[in-house]
Amino acid sequence: MVVVGTGIQAIAQTTIGAQSCIAEADEVLYLAGEPFARHWVASLNPRAESLSPFYDGNRHLLLTYGLMVERILRGVRAGLRVCAVFYGSPAVLVHAAREAVAVARSEGYPAIMLPAVSAEDCLLADLGIDPGRRGLQSYEATDFVLRPRPVDTSVPMVLWQVGVVGDHRGGTYTQDALSALTAVLVDLYGAEHQVVLYQAATLAVCDPIADWLALRDLVQAAPSSSTLLFVPPNLEPPIDRAMAERLGFDPAEVSSLAEASVSLYRDIGARVDPGAAGRQPLP
């Protein structure tokens, strides 16, 4: 069994290896967001079958994912070459993909997962964020609220699925959950701290969406299930000058490193006017 992802933009971001696995499989099971992506997967392999019918708003999501895993494993247990295809990256917030690989391996079947482009990869590229400069904190929004932990506000942060925070059944989202998330973030960063609601472009002809807003306005923003929240740092961590000297940096270099780090996030904010209303594509 091979589990692959289509990336955020099917075809444009789907690897050649993933396409080959889809085309050569005896059985293909897929979850794809856009109708275009669904038709494309079916064009690669006429034996492709959608997993979408397993979704049921009256059923807990974990049960839904369990049913998907059993459907994927049915062909594996029958000796077929199975390819499971998921939107985005199957390694990121795709429970059925990870569970299918784990169950197949536990039963002695060869199973691998191929890497793919995720929404966070798109965000880093579109906003010009380099996690190698200041690090990066990345959390699922509901888990972030349910499991309080120390947050380093000097490090940029990405929150996934802010539009469905608190949703555990599919379609049970309430505004109270987004209010709870907003309250946690306001306590950490302040009500006026500027953040970005980001949606990756799903088609090559579309622009990504990056809405700058103050944290106090997050509750009224109505993000979607595919929206990521990017939270820039609100302070500059001090540099250990003794360590800098030990590594061979002179005082001037230490100062320039700090200045460059601060200006980096100012530049990101300047790309889209934080005071403008409405959604704006990145230039």
N, C-alpha and C positions, 0 to 999 in steps of 0.2 A: 504494500500500500504506500502511495505517495500522497502527501497533503501539500497543496500549493496555494498561492494567493495570486489574484489578478492585479494587485496594486490598486491604487485609487483610480487611476485611469486605465481601464481595460485595454489591452493591446499595446498602448503606448508605454505602460509600466509593467507589463507582464513579461517575465524573462523568457528567453528562448527555451530554457530547460523546462519551465512550467508548461509552455505551449506543447512541447514534445510529449510530456507526460500525459496531458489531456488527450492529445490525438492518438496516442498508442495504447491507451487503457482499454481493457475489456468492459469496464463499467466506470462511468463518471457520475458522481453526485456533487451538486453544486449549490451554493448560496451566492447570488450576485445582486448588487444593489440596483443598477440601472438596467432597463429593458435591453439596451444595446449590448451590455455585457452578457446578458442571458442568451441572446441570440448568437452572439459570437462564440460562446462556449459550445452551444449546440451545433454550430457550423463546423467546429473543430472535431466534434465527435457526436454522431447522430444517436449514440446510446446514452447521451447525457440526460440526467433526471434531476429535477429541482428538489431541494430539501425544504423549500418554503412552506408546503402544505402542513408541515409539522407544527408551525406556529399556531397557537391557540391562546387568545387573550384570557381565557378562564383557567389556564394551566400554568403552574409555576415554571419559570424558565429553565430551571435545572432538569425538570422532567422532560421538557421539550428537547433540550440538548441530549439527554440520555437516549431518547427515541431516535434522534439523528445518528448518534454513535452506533446504535444497534443496526440501523439501516446501512450505514457505511460498512460495518463489520460483516454483514450478511454475505456480501460478495467475496470478501477476504477469506472467510471460513469455507466458502465454496470453491476456493482455489483460483479465483479470478484476479487479474491485475486491476486493482481499484485505484482511481484517482479522485480524491476529494478536493473540491475547489471552493475557496472562500474569498470574499471581497476583502481588499486591503492586504494586510499581512496575517497569515494564519497563526503567527506566533504572538500576536497582540490582541488580547481581549476576545479570543475566539475559543470558548470553552470546549465546544464540540470537536474542534480540530486537535487540541492538545489531548483530550480524553481519548479520542479515536486512536491516536498514535500510542498512547500509554497502554490501552487495552490490547491492541494488536500485539505489541511487544510482549506484554505479560502472558499472552497465549502462544507465544513462540513464532509469530509471523514477522517477517521483515517489514519495517515501517519507518519512513523518513519524512521529514518536513523540510521543504525548500524555503529559503528566505524570500521576502517580497517587500515592496514599498508600502509603508504604513502612513497614516495621516500625520503622525509626528515627523516622519522624514520630510513630508511636503511642507509642514510648518517651518521646520528648520531652514529649508531652502528658500521659501518665500519670504520669511521675515529676516533672513540673514543671521540666524542664531548659530553660533559655533559652541557646542557643548564642551569642547576642549578648552575653552578660554576660562569659563567660570563654573563649569559643571552644569548639571541639569537635574532637577527634581521632577519626577513624572509619576502621577497618581491617578487612579480611577476616582471620579468625584465622590461616589457613594462611599467607597472605602475610606477616602480621605476624611469624610465627616464622621463615619462610624468608629474609626480607629484613631483617636487623637495621638499625635506624635510630634516630637520637636521639629519645627520647620525653620530652616536657615533662610531668612529673608534676604540674605546677600547673594543667594543663588537663584537664577531664573527657574520658574516652575511651569509645568504643563499639567493641566487637569483634563482628563478624558471624560466624555459622556456627561457634560454638565447639563445638557438638555433633558436628560432622563435620570438625574440624580434622585435616589430614593426609589427607583422603579425596580421591582424584583419579579414582577409577573409579566411585564410587557403590556404597556398601556395603562399602568396604574400611577403614573407620575402626577404629583401635585405641586402647586406653587409653594407650599410650605417647605418642601425639601430644598428648593432653590433658595428660599429665604434663609434656611439654616446654613447652607453653604456660604451664602453671602455674609452672614453674621460672623462665621469663623474667619473668613478672609479679611473682613473689616477689622476685626480684633488684631490680626497679625500685621496688616499693612496700612490701615487707615482708610476712611471712607473715600478720600479723594484720589487714592492711588490709581493710576491709569493702567488698564489691562486690555487685552485683545481677545475678542471672540473671533475665532478663525474657522473657516471651512475650506478645505482643499477643493480645487477644481476637479470635477469628476470627468470632464471632457477636455480634450486638448484645445478646443475653440473657446473655452470659458476661462474667466479669471477667478483666482481664489478670492475669498471674502475675508477682510480683516477690519473689524469694527473696533475702534478704540473707544473706551468709555471708562468712567470712574466706577470703582467698585460699588458705590452706593446705588448705581443705576442698573446693576446686574439683574435684579429681580424683575425689572420691567423689560428686559431685553428679549425674552422668549427664545433662547437658543434651541437648536434642533438636536436630534440624537447624534448627529455626526459632527457637532460643534466641539472644538477644543478651546480651552481657556488658557491663554498664555499670560503669566504673571511675571513681569520684569522684577528684578531685585529693587528693594527700596533703600539699601544702604551699601556702602563700600567696605568690604572686610579689610582690616589692617594687614599690612605686610610685615612679616617677621623679619626685621632688619638684620638680626644676628644670622638667621638662616640665609638671607640674601647675600650677606658678606661671605658666608661659608660656601655658597654656590658661585661666588665670583662676580656678583652684580655690584656695580658701584652705586652710590646714592642717587645719581642722576637717572640711572636706568630704573631704579626702584620707583622713583616719582613718575617717570613716563609710563610705566606699567599700570600704575593706579589711574592716571589720567586717561589712558587709552581705554581702560575697562569702563570708566564712567561715561566717556563720550560714545562708546559703542551703543549703549541703550538709549542715549539721547538721539542718536542718529536713527535708530529704529523708530522711535516715536515721531520723528520728523517726516517719515515716509508717508504717513497718513495723518491728516489733521485730527488730533484727538478731540477737538472741540466741534467738529462737524457732525451733523446729524445723519442718521441713516447708514446703510451699508455702502462701503466703498471698496472697489477692487484695488489691489496694490498697483502702483505705477510700474 
